[in-house]
């Protein structure tokens, strides 16, 4: 484990994880959309446009 990360299962771990997730989500929400993607619209892009674009493994 890193020196900044508390041990899993401890109350300190839950607080650390929540703070880390909050920082990550704040960065996602406040990141500017690159100019080449500006025509896509607003919001976050989170996946393919079609299920046909999802690779399948058999």
C-alpha positions in Angstrom: 0.0 0.0 0.0 1.1 3.6 -0.6 1.9 5.7 2.4 -1.1 8.0 1.6 -3.6 5.2 1.3 -5.2 3.9 4.5 -5.8 0.1 4.9 -9.0 -1.1 3.2 -11.9 -1.7 5.7 -10.8 1.1 8.0 -13.0 4.2 8.5 -10.0 6.3 7.3 -10.1 4.4 4.0 -13.7 5.3 3.4 -12.9 9.0 4.0 -9.8 8.8 1.8 -11.8 7.1 -1.0 -14.6 9.6 -0.9 -12.1 12.5 -1.1 -10.3 10.9 -4.0 -13.6 10.3 -5.9 -14.8 13.8 -5.2 -11.5 15.2 -6.6 -11.8 13.0 -9.7 -15.4 13.9 -10.4 -14.7 17.6 -9.9 -11.9 17.4 -12.5 -14.2 15.6 -15.0 -17.0 18.1 -14.6 -14.8 21.2 -14.9 -12.6 20.0 -17.8 -13.0 22.0 -20.9 -14.1 20.2 -24.1 -11.4 20.2 -26.7 -12.2 22.4 -29.8 -12.2 19.3 -32.1 -15.0 17.8 -30.0 -17.0 21.0 -29.6 -19.5 20.0 -32.3 -20.5 16.9 -30.3 -22.6 18.9 -27.9 -22.5 19.4 -24.2 -22.1 16.8 -21.4 -19.7 14.0 -20.9 -18.9 11.3 -23.4 -19.1 8.0 -21.7 -19.2 5.2 -24.3 -19.8 4.2 -27.9 -22.7 5.6 -29.9 -23.9 2.1 -30.7 -23.8 -1.3 -29.2 -22.4 -2.5 -32.5 -19.2 -0.6 -31.6 -18.7 -2.6 -28.4 -16.2 -5.4 -29.0 -17.4 -8.9 -28.0 -15.3 -11.8 -26.9 -16.5 -15.4 -27.3 
